[in-house]
Amino acid sequence: MHSSTLSYREKVPPQRGQSVSPGGSLVVIETHPIQYHVPVYRLLQREFGIPVTVVYGSDFSIAGYHDKEFGSHFAWDTDLVSGYSSVFLSRSADGGAKNDREVDTSGLEITLKRLQPQAVLCVGYSPRFHWQAFTSACRTGKPVLFRAETTDHAIHRYPLKQWFRDTVLRRLYTKCSALLFVGSRSRDHYRRLGIEDDRLFFSPYCVDTSPFRIDEEARGDLRVPARRELGIGVDELVIVFSGKLSRRKGPDQLVEAVRQFPAKTRDRTVVLMIGDGELRDGLQAIASRTPAVKIRQVGFQHQKNLSRFYHAADLLVLPSLHSETWGLVVNEALHHGVPAVVSNAVGCAPDLIEAGKTGEIFSAGSVPELTAALLRCLKLTGTRDVRSRCRAKVENYSTASAAEGIAAAYYAVVPHHLS
């Protein structure tokens, strides 16, 4: 991907911090504040001179909500509304939507008329909110940008359903002035549907690293105390899973794969589970089967608490079976210098996993292949060179790169003058 990425990067926006006149505005339409998106919007406004207003369908992620897959109630603990402008179509405390399936676009068209944007950014086509938002965006008569987790690999579809999906998406994409791909599978999806390269811009899927401590000094400070707190020895192998403990994510397959390790390797291995969900109680029972697998569960953790667990770990595993359009925990792990073993159902696999260097890839659903991939990856643990390689691999998948891509698309479709 990297050679082709360079050609997209030639379509660059003005330099960061360079003033642009006359001022225009970008309106983004989202279901709710999302911790992975907000830092990108802040950078767009601060570094690229684009006034950003995000129209949210609801504030439930700030007010608190019940996540079906996590199986728990929580609210993001970070500031998600400063550094850019925001408008909420509803508030959950006033009877508004309490999850992304309930949210609707009531009041959106009136809001867009009032905001008078120079361009509108849409960020998906599921749930139905995004379809309605896209229609409203087109009615403004302004350029529409599209950035979403587009891919063809995540879900298997029968031929007739695939044809219908392709037909609908081709029509949708023809209405977009620019399309932003988040990774190589996203780019391939657009190309397969006939999108010209001059409408494609690279805006990678990314995590904001500011809540983390990701360098070698942090590893030295955090690794041993975190292991001590978890009851894990300094010489034990720690394999971490981070995410929703749901069947589609496959945490139970990780436990079964470790059970297949040679006895000496299995006895010094600990599986660390970060997250919550329907499988949480059952995972302990699975791990207790003979031969037993040592497991630690720490529940859902906010981002500011994650670094100590990543530094305590030697490998990350994301064994998703399907519907894993990207896998941002892989970004998180690599930023901390932790190599990753992922299934081929994970969207970021071709971008971030280089076999034998930053991790391994195995066939989704195959416990024997997962076991073999983990054993191959043992040689990547515990070395500074590998950690440096992991950090270098994910360096370009940053909030700065994501903002730069959106800015390039914006300036390509909105008339502007440098000053």
N, C-alpha and C positions, 0 to 999 in steps of 0.2 A: 504493500500500500504506500510506502513512504515515497517512492519515486513519483507516483502519480499525485500524491498529496502536494508535492512541491509545485506542480503546475497549477493547482487550485490556489496556492498561496500567492501566486503572481497577481491575483485579483485582490490586491491589498487595499485597505481603507487608508485615509490619511494617518499620519503618524500619531501615536498616542499623545494626547495633550495638545495637539494642533487644533486651533479654533476653526470652526466652519460657519459660514453664513450664506444665506439666511438660515436661521435655526429651524429645524423641523423636529417632529417628534415621532417616536416609535411607540405604538400601543401593542402590548402583548396581551393575549387572552388566555387565562389559565382557570382551571377548576378551583384551585386553592393554592396558598403559598407553599412552595416546595423547596426544601433546604438545599437541594442540588442546583436549582435554577436561579434563586435570588442573587447569589454572589456574581453570577454572570451579568445580570441586569445592572447591578451596581457598577461593575467595571465598564459596561457600555456607556453609562452616563458619565462616570468620572474620568475615564481615560480616552474615550473616543468622541466626546462632545455630542452625544445623542441623548436628548431628553427622553427618558423612558417612563411610561405609565403602564402599569400592569392592571388589567381589569380582572378581578377574581370573582368567580361565581359564589364563593362562600369563604368564611374564615375558620372552618372547622379544624384545620390543622394547627391553628394557633389556640383556639378555644378548648380543644381537646375532643377526641372522637374515639370510637371503637373500631379498631382495624380487624377485619374478618380473619385474615390469614395469621396475623400475630396473635389473635385471640385475646387481645387486651385493650385497655383504654389508655391512651397517652396523648400528649401534645408535645410538639417540638420545643426544645428548651433554648433555642437560639433566636436572635432578633431577625425577623423575616420581613420587616416592612420599612426599614430605614435605608437611605441612600438612593432612593428612587421614589416615584409617586405611585400610589396605589388607589384603586377604587374597588369597593366590595358591593356586589349586586345584592348580597344578602348576608345576614349575620346569624349564626346558629343559635345564639341566645334569644333572637327575636323570631324563631321559628324557621330559620333558613336551613339549607341542607346540612346534614351531619356526616356525610361521606360523599365520595365522588360519584356514586351511582345516583344519588338524589339530586345533585346540583343541576340547575337549569339556567337558561340565558335570559330570563325575564328582566327587562330593562336594559339589555345590552345595546340594542340599536339606538336607543335614545342617548345612552352614554357615549357611544361612538360619534354620534352627531355633535354632541357637546364638546368632545375632546379634539375633533378635527385633526386626526393624525396624518402624517405624511406617508406612513406605511403601517401595516398591521402584521404582526407575527402570530401565526397559529402553531400550536405545539402538539397536535395529535388528531386522531380520528376515532378514538374510543376513550371514554364512554360517549354517549350521544351528545353531550354538551359540546364536544369539539366539532361535530358535524354542524350543529346549529351555529356555533361561533364562526365557522368557516363561511357559511352562507351570509352571515351578517357582515363579515369582513369584506367579502366580495361586493356587497351592496354599497360600501363606502366609495367605490370607484378608485380607491388608492391601491398602490402595489401591495400584494399579499406575499409575505415570506412564510415558509413552512419549515419547521424544525421538529422532528419527532423521532421516536425509536422505530424507524421504518426498517423492515427486514422481511425476508422470505423464509428464513429457516425455522422460526420459533414455533410454528404450528403447522402440522401436516394437514393439507386440505385435499379433498377429492377434486378431480379435474373440473367438474362443472362449477363447483364453488370457487375454485382458483380462477377460472375464466371470468366469472362474475366479479370477483374482487378486483382483478386486473382491469376490467373494463371501467369499473367505478373509479378506481384510483387514477387511471390515465386521464379521465375527465377532470378529476379534482386537480391533478398536477398541471394541466394545461391552463388553469386559472391562476397559477402561482407565477409571480415574477421571478422568484428565486427560491431554490430548495437547498436546505442545509443538511448535509449528511454527517452523522455522528460517528461513523466508523466505516470500515470497508464493506461490511454486509449491507449497511444502509446505502452506500454509494452504488453497490452492485444492483440493489433493488431498483433504484432510480434509472440506472442505465438499462436494465432489462426492460423497463417500461418505456424506453425511448426518450428519456430526458436528455437534452443536449448538455454537453459539458459546460457551456458558457452560462448556464443557469444553476450550476452546482457549486456550492461553497462548503468547505470543510469547517465544521464547528463541532469539535469532539464532545462526546459525553464525558463528564468529568466530576470530580469532587473538589470541594474547597478544602485545602489543607490547613487553613489558619487555625482550626480548633485542635489540630494534631501537633505532636512533637515527633518528627519523622527522621531526625538525623542520628548519626552514630553516638553522639553525646547522650541523646535521649535514651537510646538503647542501653547504654551503660548505666544510666540512672534508674531505668524502669524495669529491666528484664528480671533481675534477681528478686527484688521486692515483690513483683507481681506473681512470680512463681511461688515464692514463699507463702504469700497470701492464699494461693490456690492449693497449697499442699503438694507442689510439684518440684521434684528434685532438679538441680542444675544440669544434670547429665541426661535427663529424660527428653524424649522427642515429643514435641507438642504440635498437634495438627489441629488447626482451628477451622470451624465452620461459623460463618457469621451471616445471619439472615433469618427469614421466617421459617420456623420449624414446621413446614408443610410438606406434603407428599411430593409435590412437583419439584421441590428443591432437593430432595433426596438425602437428607441428613442420616436417615436410617441405612442407606447404602454405604455411607462412609463408615459407619460402625461395623457393618458386615465386612467391608473391605479390610479394615484393620484386623478383624478376627482371622483373616486368612494369612496374616503375616507369619513368617517364621517365628517360633516361640520366643527366641531371644530378643528379636526386634519388637514383637508385640508386648512383651513384658516391660519394656522401657518406653512404651508409647502411651500418651494421654491424649484423648480427644476432648477439645475445648469447644463447647457450644455457646455461642453468643446469639441470643434471640429468644423468641417465644413463639408459641403456636400449637396447633392441634397435636403434634407428635411429642411434645415436651415430656409428658409423663411416660409415654411408651418407650422413649429412647433409653431410659435407665433400665427398663426391663429387658430390652433387646441387648444392651451392653452386659447384662448379668448372665446371659446364657454362656454355656461352656463351649470353648474357652472364653473367659470373661475379658472384656475390654474396659480399661480405665477411662472414665468419662467425668468431666466437670461441666456443670451448667451454670451460667451466670445471668441468664435472662436477658431481656432487652436492655441495651445500653445506648445512651446518647453519645453523639460523636465526641464530645469532649472527654469521655471516659475510655475511648477505644484504644488509644496509643499504648497504654500499658499492656493490654491484651495482645495486640499485634507484636509488640516487642518481646513478649513472653513466648510467642509462637515461633515455630520453625517452618511451617508450611500452612498455606490456606488451601482449603478444598471447597469447590463449588460444583457439586455433582448433579445439577439440575437436569430433569428429564425432558422438560419442554417449557415454552413460554418465557424463556429467559432472554429478553431482547438485548440486554447488555450485560449487566452484572457489575455494579459499581463497587461491590466489596473487593473485587479484583484490583481496581484502581487503588483502593485504600491500602490493601496489603502491599502492593508493589511500591507505593510511596514510602512505606515503612521498611522496604528492603526485603519483604517476605515473598518468596516465590510461590506460585499458585498452580494447583492441579485442577483443571476444569473439564467438564464434559463438552463434547462438540455441539451441544445445544445452547451453550453460553455464547451470547452475541459478540462479546469482546475477544473471544478466543483467537481469531486470526490477527487481531491488532496488537494484543498485549502479551500473548503467550508464545515464546520462542522455545521450542522443545530443546531440553538439555541446557537452557540458558536462563530463562525466567520461569520455567515450569514445565508442565506436560499437559497434553490433551488426550482424552480417552472417549470411547463411544458411550453416549448416554445410555444408562440402564445396565451396563455391563460391569458387574462387581469384579470379575476376574481382571478386566482391563484396568479398572480403577486401582485394584491392588498392585498390579504391575507398574502402573504409572507412579504410584506413591513410592514404591521401592526404587524405581529409577531416579526419583527426585531426591532421594536421601543424600546423594552426592552434592546437591545444591545447598544443603543446610550448613549454617555455621561459618560461612566465609564472607569476608568483607567484599571481595570482588563480585560475588553473586549479588550481594545486597546493592552494590553500586550499579550493577547491570540492571537490576529490577527498577531502581529509581530512574535510571536513564531511559528505560523503555517507556515509562508512563509520563515522562516529563512533558511531552508535547500534548498530552491529554489533560490540559489544565484549564482553569477558568479563564486565564488570559487568552489561550488559543480559541476557546469557545466564543468569547466576546469579540475577538478579532474577526472570526468568521462571520458572525452576525453583522458586525460593522461593515465588513467588505460587501456583504449582500445588500445592506441598506444603502450604502453609498453608490452601489452599482445601479440601483433602480430609482433613487431619489435625487433630483437635481440639487447640486450644492456648489458652493464656491469657497475655496480656501482663502484664508486671510492671515 
